[in-house]
Amino acid sequence: MNATSQAAVGLQLIEPGQRVTVRVPATTANLGPGYDSLGMALALHDTLTVESLDTDELVFDLRGEGADTLPRDASHLVIRAMDAAFERLGFRHGGLKVTAQNVNPHGRGLGSSASAVVAAVSAANAMVPAESRRGRDWILQLTSEMEGHPDNVAPAIYGGLALSWQDSDQYSSTRAEVAGAVIPIVAVPDFELSTEAARALLPASVGHHAAAMNSGRAALLIHALTRDPGFLLAGTEDYLHQSYRASAMRPSAALITALRRAGHAAVVSGAGPTVLVLANGEPEAADILAFIDAFTGSNTPEVNWRVLKLAVDVEGAKVDVHRR
């Protein structure tokens, strides 16, 4: 356990014997021009179950993605996020039994760290007494502080399309419904790219013309996603970040270029290297799947791709409190 936080004076101890399960979606951020502001929840879910014990032991059962590489002690992101949430709420925990079933690939631009902190903070919030629990906006604030920006945590919390912004140290988000015809497809390569490495490739500033062009496309993208998917290709054109990051994910950049030349709305998912394609209806989705299969087989044989046709998650994080 985190010795400092667990020994903190004045914090109430969480009652042993409680058990909560949180199901949280993967997310895709930026969506092209919506850098650090737009995110969408995807129907690809991690599940976290936490039980408070009457001992001081930490039992961590980690399955699925990351099971061979992630720690199973207090250094794990889930435990660190829970510690922070409990302390912010005025509580501390004793022993914990944690079961994490991970489906979301790590280091691929699908919001795996955001999913982890949203699940952890949501679980901690559900384990304190009812009168001390806080709402989703509080969860947004704390998880955005942990992540440094709200574009992934917001859709993980609320579901759907999240439009997020920051005023000083205050994070906010509003939710929009995605048109039913929009079908997300992700092509996940077998190599990772850290968000930090991807951000390091960005320039400190961009010109006024590029900013103005990007602003127009981001506005069009909201219309395309919510009202008229016929504008998805034009709405996903980016002028702020993707070209600068291309050198760090050449196979992904090549696939995006080919898809867009063929008329499909392809972008980098988050910081990459996953490719996100937004299809307008089932016929285009079928064309995209066939295109990706043919292109990757001929042009990127050195990369193994996991291609998933998904749906937009409309619920966000779901918390189930198991009563004793």
Buried (B, 14 or more C-beta within 10 A) or exposed (E): BBEEBBEBEEBEEBBBEBBBBBBBBBBBBBBBBBBBBBBBBBBBBBBBBBBBBEEEEBEBEBEEBBEEEBEBEBEBBBBBBBBBBBBBBEBBBBBBBBBBBBBBBBBBBBBBBBBBBBBBBBBBBBBBEEEEEBEBEBBBBBBBBBBEBBBBBBBBBBBBBBBBBBEEEEBBBEBBEBBEBBBBBBBBBEBEBEBEBBBEBBEEEBEEEBEEBBEBBBEBBBBBBBEBBEBBBEBBBBBBBBEBBBEBBEBBBBBBEBBBEEEBBBBBBBBBBBBBBBBBEEEBBEBBBEBBEEBBEEEBEEBEBEBBBBBBBBEBBBBEEEEE
